[in-house]
């Protein structure tokens, strides 16, 4: 049996940075992201959601690569939201994602950061560094 402990911080935005994720959808979206991770044989340790992007701290499964996890998280969540009449506003993600490995000693700090996403991303804060070069609404 393989023993793997690879932890990632991942983030991605909605298409064109559209404000598609109101606070009342956080619980449903987090449940979908957790299910997507489970289907990718991975585990989410933390999830941070704001109006136009998502962050996760994920532990990769022993046979899961980063691109497969991203595909399950983004693809499964948008498919389920768009297929659900109760979540009818729709959800579309930008192409691509940001991912970086994090060490065990950083998990708590990143998890705390993710827990404050709604407060951190009010209109007084600039875009995060991982968004440079992200597509804009006019790219679609």
C-alpha positions in Angstrom: 0.0 0.0 0.0 1.3 3.5 -0.9 1.5 6.1 1.7 1.3 9.6 0.3 1.0 13.0 2.1 0.9 15.7 -0.6 -1.1 18.8 0.4 -2.0 21.6 -2.1 -3.5 25.0 -1.9 -5.6 25.4 -5.1 -7.7 28.3 -6.3 -9.7 29.2 -9.3 -12.2 31.9 -10.3 -15.6 32.1 -11.9 -15.6 32.8 -15.7 -14.9 36.4 -16.3 -14.7 36.9 -12.5 -18.5 37.2 -12.5 -20.1 37.3 -9.0 -21.8 34.0 -9.2 -21.4 32.6 -5.6 -23.6 34.4 -3.1 -23.0 33.5 0.6 -26.2 31.5 0.8 -24.7 29.0 -1.7 -21.6 28.4 0.3 -22.9 25.3 2.0 -24.1 23.6 -1.1 -21.0 24.4 -3.1 -18.7 23.1 -0.3 -20.7 19.9 -0.2 -20.2 19.5 -4.0 -16.5 20.3 -3.8 -16.1 17.7 -1.0 -17.9 15.1 -3.2 -15.7 16.0 -6.2 -12.6 15.5 -4.1 -14.0 12.1 -2.8 -14.6 11.0 -6.4 -10.9 11.9 -7.1 -9.8 9.8 -4.2 -8.6 13.0 -2.4 -9.7 14.9 0.7 -10.4 18.6 1.2 -9.0 19.9 4.5 -10.4 23.4 4.0 -12.6 25.4 1.6 -12.8 29.2 1.2 -15.5 30.7 -1.0 -16.2 34.2 -2.1 -18.4 35.8 -4.8 -16.0 35.1 -7.7 -13.5 32.4 -6.6 -12.7 29.4 -4.5 -9.7 28.2 -2.5 -9.2 24.7 -1.2 -6.5 22.9 0.8 -6.5 19.4 -0.5 -4.7 16.2 0.3 -4.1 14.3 -2.9 -4.9 10.6 -3.1 -2.1 8.2 -3.8 -3.1 7.9 -7.5 -4.4 11.4 -8.1 -2.6 14.1 -10.0 -3.3 17.8 -9.6 -5.0 18.2 -13.0 -7.4 15.3 -12.2 -8.3 16.8 -8.8 -9.0 20.2 -10.5 -11.1 18.5 -13.1 -13.3 16.8 -10.5 -13.6 19.8 -8.3 -14.4 22.3 -11.0 -16.3 19.9 -13.4 -18.4 18.1 -10.8 -19.4 21.3 -8.9 -20.4 23.3 -12.0 -22.2 20.3 -13.6 -24.3 19.7 -10.4 -25.1 23.4 -9.9 -26.1 23.8 -13.5 -28.3 20.7 -13.5 -30.1 21.7 -10.2 -33.3 23.7 -10.5 -32.8 24.9 -6.9 -29.4 26.4 -7.8 -30.6 27.8 -11.1 -28.3 30.9 -11.3 -25.6 28.8 -12.9 -21.9 28.4 -12.2 -19.1 28.5 -14.8 -15.4 28.4 -13.9 -12.5 30.1 -15.7 -10.1 27.9 -17.7 -7.2 26.8 -15.5 -6.4 27.0 -11.9 -3.6 28.0 -9.4 -2.0 25.2 -7.4 1.0 25.2 -5.0 2.2 22.6 -2.6 2.2 23.5 1.1 4.0 21.9 4.0 2.5 20.4 7.0 3.6 23.5 9.1 1.6 25.8 6.7 -1.7 23.9 6.7 -3.1 25.8 9.8 -2.1 29.2 8.4 -3.6 28.6 5.0 -6.7 27.1 6.5 -7.2 30.2 8.6 -6.8 32.4 5.5 -9.4 30.3 3.7 -11.9 30.6 6.5 -11.9 34.4 6.1 -12.4 34.6 2.4 -15.7 36.5 2.4 -14.3 39.2 4.8 -10.9 39.3 3.0 -12.5 39.9 -0.4 -14.8 42.8 0.2 -14.5 45.6 -2.4 -11.5 47.2 -0.6 -9.0 44.5 -1.5 -7.0 44.0 -4.7 -7.0 40.8 -6.8 -4.7 38.1 -5.5 -1.4 37.3 -7.2 -2.6 34.0 -8.7 -5.1 35.9 -10.8 -2.6 37.8 -12.9 -3.1 36.7 -16.4 -6.6 35.3 -15.7 -9.1 35.7 -18.5 -11.6 38.5 -18.3 -15.3 38.5 -19.3 -14.3 39.7 -22.8 -12.2 36.5 -23.3 -15.4 34.4 -23.5 
